[in-house]
Amino acid sequence: MTQAQIPQPGSQGFAQLEAYAKTLPPAPKPAGRYAPVTEAGPLLFTSGHTHAIQGALDFTGPIGTDGAPSLEDARECARTAVRNCLASLNHHLGGLDRIERVVQMTGYVAASPEFEDHPRVLDAASEELIGVFGERGRPSRAAVGVSSLPGGAVVEVSLIVSARPLQEG
């Protein structure tokens, strides 16, 4: 990735990222003894983020069971979970403009054993990333079905991104 492909202050792409960042929910507070974001060289790793906004879940329970969220509800949960990851990255980095590439996404979907559309649920999170960053937002991905998630969440997402260093001076 060349420096020219990364939105620079004053550019239209930078303004679009700034505007998008203003729509993000508040960065979630850790629910335990962990860091929401850690750095290892140019790579940043987010902890798993659910779709909770300020601690409240809009949907709970495993998808594919009676009374459970619909596929479209689960897709919305995935969008919110990845937006929470981006909110933590935005808070940590001081802006999304330093993100060069979304490298990898792992998504967990609380589901019944019969449910098989985990990739369709996580496609909503991928679509959000591509909508924000274009092709540099298209991650490699794992979509994993689990029996339960923290607090009864439907979806949990974690990201690995590469970021350019902070400009000196």
C-alpha positions as CSV (number, residue, x, y, z in Angstrom):
1,M,0.0,0.0,0.0
2,T,1.4,3.3,-1.0
3,Q,1.2,6.4,1.2
4,A,-1.0,8.0,-1.6
5,Q,-3.7,5.3,-1.0
6,I,-4.1,6.2,2.6
7,P,-6.4,9.2,3.2
8,Q,-4.4,12.3,4.2
9,P,-5.6,15.2,6.2
10,G,-7.4,17.6,3.9
11,S,-8.3,14.9,1.4
12,Q,-11.9,13.8,0.5
13,G,-11.1,10.3,1.8
14,F,-9.9,11.7,5.1
15,A,-13.0,13.8,5.5
16,Q,-15.2,10.8,4.8
17,L,-13.4,8.7,7.4
18,E,-13.7,11.5,10.0
19,A,-17.5,11.8,9.2
20,Y,-17.9,8.0,9.5
21,A,-16.0,8.0,12.8
22,K,-18.5,10.5,14.2
23,T,-21.3,8.0,13.6
24,L,-19.6,5.2,15.7
25,P,-20.9,4.3,19.1
26,P,-18.8,5.2,22.1
27,A,-15.8,2.9,22.5
28,P,-16.9,0.0,24.7
29,K,-15.4,-0.4,28.1
30,P,-13.6,-3.7,28.8
31,A,-15.8,-6.2,30.7
32,G,-12.8,-7.8,32.3
33,R,-9.0,-7.6,32.6
34,Y,-8.0,-7.1,29.0
35,A,-7.1,-4.3,26.6
36,P,-9.6,-3.4,23.9
37,V,-6.7,-2.9,21.5
38,T,-3.1,-4.1,21.6
39,E,-0.3,-3.2,19.2
40,A,2.5,-5.4,17.9
41,G,4.6,-3.3,15.4
42,P,2.3,-2.2,12.6
43,L,-0.5,-4.7,13.6
44,L,-3.3,-3.8,15.9
45,F,-5.5,-6.5,17.5
46,T,-8.9,-5.8,18.9
47,S,-10.4,-7.9,21.6
48,G,-13.7,-9.6,20.9
49,H,-16.5,-7.0,20.7
50,T,-20.1,-7.9,20.8
51,H,-23.0,-5.8,19.5
52,A,-23.7,-4.2,23.0
53,I,-24.0,-0.4,23.0
54,Q,-23.1,1.1,26.3
55,G,-23.5,-2.4,27.9
56,A,-27.0,-3.0,26.4
57,L,-27.7,-5.8,23.9
58,D,-30.5,-5.2,21.4
59,F,-30.8,-9.0,20.7
60,T,-29.9,-12.1,22.7
61,G,-29.9,-15.8,22.3
62,P,-28.6,-18.3,19.7
63,I,-29.9,-17.8,16.2
64,G,-31.8,-20.7,14.8
65,T,-33.9,-21.4,17.9
66,D,-37.5,-20.6,18.7
67,G,-38.0,-16.9,19.6
68,A,-34.4,-16.2,18.5
69,P,-33.2,-13.2,16.4
70,S,-33.8,-13.6,12.7
71,L,-31.0,-13.9,10.2
72,E,-31.4,-10.1,9.4
73,D,-31.3,-9.3,13.1
74,A,-28.1,-11.3,13.4
75,R,-26.6,-9.5,10.4
76,E,-27.4,-6.2,12.1
77,C,-25.7,-7.5,15.3
78,A,-22.6,-8.3,13.2
79,R,-22.6,-4.7,11.8
80,T,-22.8,-3.3,15.2
81,A,-20.1,-5.6,16.6
82,V,-17.6,-4.5,13.9
83,R,-18.6,-0.9,14.4
84,N,-17.7,-1.4,18.1
85,C,-14.3,-2.7,17.0
86,L,-13.8,0.4,14.8
87,A,-14.8,2.6,17.7
88,S,-12.1,1.1,19.9
89,L,-9.5,1.4,17.1
90,N,-10.6,5.0,16.5
91,H,-10.2,5.8,20.2
92,H,-6.8,4.0,20.4
93,L,-5.4,5.6,17.2
94,G,-7.0,9.0,17.5
95,G,-8.7,8.5,14.1
96,L,-9.3,5.8,11.5
97,D,-7.1,7.4,8.9
98,R,-4.0,5.5,10.1
99,I,-5.6,2.2,9.2
100,E,-3.8,0.9,6.1
101,R,-5.6,-2.4,5.8
102,V,-8.1,-4.7,7.6
103,V,-6.1,-7.9,7.6
104,Q,-8.3,-10.4,9.4
105,M,-11.7,-10.7,11.1
106,T,-12.9,-13.5,13.3
107,G,-16.6,-13.6,14.0
108,Y,-18.5,-15.8,16.4
109,V,-22.2,-16.5,16.0
110,A,-24.3,-17.9,18.8
111,A,-26.4,-20.5,17.0
112,S,-28.2,-23.7,17.3
113,P,-26.4,-26.8,16.0
114,E,-28.7,-26.8,12.9
115,F,-27.9,-23.2,11.8
116,E,-25.5,-23.2,8.9
117,D,-25.5,-19.5,7.6
118,H,-22.7,-18.2,9.8
119,P,-20.9,-16.7,6.8
120,R,-24.1,-14.8,5.8
121,V,-24.3,-13.3,9.2
122,L,-20.6,-12.2,9.1
123,D,-20.9,-10.9,5.6
124,A,-22.7,-7.9,7.1
125,A,-19.6,-7.0,9.1
126,S,-17.4,-7.5,6.0
127,E,-19.7,-5.2,4.0
128,E,-19.4,-2.5,6.7
129,L,-15.6,-2.7,6.5
130,I,-15.5,-2.6,2.7
131,G,-18.0,0.3,2.8
132,V,-15.6,2.3,5.0
133,F,-12.2,1.3,3.6
134,G,-12.9,0.0,0.1
135,E,-10.9,-3.0,-1.0
136,R,-8.4,-2.4,1.8
137,G,-11.2,-3.2,4.2
138,R,-11.8,-6.7,2.7
139,P,-10.4,-9.1,5.4
140,S,-9.5,-12.7,5.5
141,R,-12.1,-14.2,7.8
142,A,-13.3,-17.0,10.0
143,A,-17.0,-17.4,10.8
144,V,-17.4,-19.7,13.8
145,G,-20.6,-21.0,15.4
146,V,-20.7,-21.3,19.2
147,S,-23.3,-22.3,21.7
148,S,-23.2,-19.0,23.7
149,L,-21.4,-15.7,23.9
150,P,-20.9,-13.2,26.8
151,G,-24.1,-11.7,28.1
152,G,-26.2,-13.7,25.7
153,A,-24.8,-11.8,22.7
154,V,-25.6,-13.1,19.2
155,V,-22.3,-12.0,17.6
156,E,-18.8,-11.3,18.7
157,V,-16.1,-9.9,16.3
158,S,-12.4,-9.3,16.6
159,L,-10.1,-7.6,14.0
160,I,-6.5,-7.4,13.1
161,V,-5.5,-4.3,11.2
162,S,-2.3,-2.8,10.0
163,A,-1.7,0.9,10.7
164,R,0.8,3.4,9.5
165,P,3.0,5.0,12.2
166,L,2.1,8.3,13.7
167,Q,3.6,11.2,11.7
168,E,6.5,12.9,13.5
169,G,6.5,16.6,13.9
